[in-house]
Amino acid sequence: MNKTDILVLGGGPAGIITAMTAKGYYPEKDITVMKSVDAGVIPCGIPYMFATLDDPDKNALKTTGIESKGIKVVVDEAIDVDKIDRVVKTKSGNEYQYEKLVLATGSKPIIPPIEGIDKIGVYSIKKDLVYLKKMVEIAKSAKNIVVIGGGFIGIEMADEVASLEDKNVAIVEMLPNILLNAFDDEFCEAAADKLIEKGIKLHLNSKVVEIVGADKATAVKLEDGTELPADMVILGIGARQNIECIKKCDLRIGRGGGIWVNDYMRTIDRNIFAVGDCAEKRDFFTRDHSPVMLASTATAEARIAGANLYGVKAIRINPGTIAAFSTYINRLALGSAGLTENTAKDEKFDIVVATSEAPDKHPGTIKGTEKIVVKLIFSKDTKVLLGGQLRGGISVGELINVIAVAIQKRMTANEIAMLQIATHPKLTAAPTIYPIITAAQNIAKL
C-alpha cells in the first residue's frame, strides 16, 4: 500500500497547478500526482503540432517542474476510489491511501454514433503525445481531410492542416455557422470568411451519417447524400467529463454530467475535491450548468482547491464560469467573454449593445495595422457589463482578458469609460478612440 497526504489524479494543467499550489500552502505534506499517460501535451497547443510547430515534441507537457519541488509523479490510471478507507486502486494493481484526493481527470473526446466511425483514418483529439505524433504524420501524407465539428478545436485543426502543402480540407458543422456557441452571428461570419479565404470548404447545417470505406475511411457521407472524399477524418465535436474512476464512489453528479463541487471545489466528501474538465461548471451570471471546458478555467479552479485542501487558507471562491475564449485563424484573432447578445436574449436579460472599431495602432497608416471591432453587452438598467466580443489583430488576445476582468468586477459602462490606460503608437489604438472605452461611452451617456 502506497501512502501519500495529497493524491492528485491527473497530470494536465489542472492537476499540475493544484499540486504546485498545495505545495506552496502545505510544504510539509507529501504530494503525489498520478497521470494516465507517460507523455502528455499542452491541450491548447494540440492543433499547432500539425504546422505551426516544426516538431510536435515541442508541445509536450512535462512534469519536471513539479518534480523539482519534491512532488512525486507516477504513471498509472485510477480505476476505483474507496472514499470510506480513502484508497485509490489503479489499473496496474497498485493502491494509494490518501488524506486528501483531488480529481483532475479531465475529459475524453466525444465519439458520435456514426456508422463506420471506428474505421482506420478516423482520429479523435486525445491528449497523448505518442498518439498525436502519429496523427501529425498521417495528416502530412493525406490529401483530403474532413473535420467534423465547427467549434474552436475543429476550426483550429482545419486552419492548421490547411497550412500543409496540397491539402483539400472541409469542415462539417450541424449548426448554421461555425463558433455559434461562443460568438454572435457577425463574428462567426468573419471567422467563416477567413476559413473560406484559405480554401477550406464549409458544410453548414450538415450532419455526417456515415464514414465510407472498407476497413479504411475513403469518404464522409452527409445526411443529404453528399459524399466528401476523405483520406483522414478528424473528430472535433467536443468532449465529455472523464469520471469513470468515481462511478462506484457515490459522489454527486451535476446536471451537466460533471462532479458537483462547492465554491471551494470540494465534493460532497470533505476529503475529495474536483477541478478542471471533470468538475461541474456553473455560469457566472445564471449559476446554471455551463458546458465550458478551458485550461484557463481549470487552472483557476486548481488554485482555489490547492489553497484550501485542509481548511480555508485563502478566501478564494469560484464565482462561476465567465467563458472567456480566444482563437486565431488565418491571421484573424477573435475573443469572447461572458454573455453574447444571443445568449443574453435567450436568458431574458434586458440588455443594450454597444459597438466600436479602431485601428490597433496609431496613426492607422503604420505598417501592420489591423482594425479592431468591439461589441459590448450591458444590462439596460444598471449598465453593468455582461459580455464582450472582439475581432482583429493579435492584440485581441489580451484585450479580451481586459473585458473578462471587467465582467468579473461587475464594472459599469461609466467605470469602463473612465479607465486610465497606457497607449503607444506601435502597440495600441489611439487614446482618443480606444475601442473598449469608446463603446462604453456610447452606453454611459444613455
Number of C-alpha atoms within 10 A of each C-alpha: 9 10 15 17 16 26 26 27 27 26 29 26 22 31 28 26 22 29 28 23 18 25 21 13 16 18 13 10 15 18 23 23 26 22 24 19 17 15 18 22 25 17 18 12 16 22 24 19 24 25 20 14 14 10 13 22 15 13 19 19 21 16 18 10 11 17 14 9 13 14 20 17 18 14 14 20 21 23 17 18 22 15 19 8 10 15 20 23 19 18 12 11 10 13 17 18 21 24 18 18 27 28 27 30 29 27 20 18 17 15 16 11 10 12 13 18 19 15 17 16 21 20 20 20 23 17 22 19 22 17 15 23 16 11 20 18 11 15 23 15 14 18 17 19 25 25 27 25 25 28 19 21 21 25 26 21 26 28 27 17 26 23 17 16 11 13 18 19 27 26 26 26 24 15 17 13 20 28 23 17 15 25 24 18 17 9 22 18 16 14 24 21 15 16 24 14 11 15 16 22 17 20 20 16 13 18 18 21 18 19 25 20 15 10 11 17 22 21 21 26 19 17 12 10 11 12 16 20 20 27 22 25 29 22 21 27 21 20 18 18 21 20 21 12 19 18 13 12 14 12 16 15 17 15 13 17 18 24 27 22 24 13 15 26 27 24 22 16 15 11 17 24 27 31 34 30 28 23 31 25 28 23 18 20 17 11 12 14 18 18 19 18 22 17 18 16 21 24 20 18 25 29 23 26 31 29 24 22 25 15 8 13 13 14 10 16 17 19 14 20 24 23 21 23 21 19 18 20 19 17 10 17 19 27 25 30 26 27 29 24 24 15 16 19 12 9 12 9 15 11 18 17 19 18 19 19 20 22 22 28 22 19 14 17 10 13 9 10 20 20 15 24 21 24 23 27 26 27 18 15 9 10 21 21 29 29 27 29 29 29 28 24 20 17 18 25 20 12 17 25 17 14 26 23 14 20 23 17 11 14 17 20 28 17 17 20 19 12 10 9 8 10 14 12 14 16 13 18 27 20 16 8 15 20 23 29 22 21 23 27 18 16 21 16 9 9
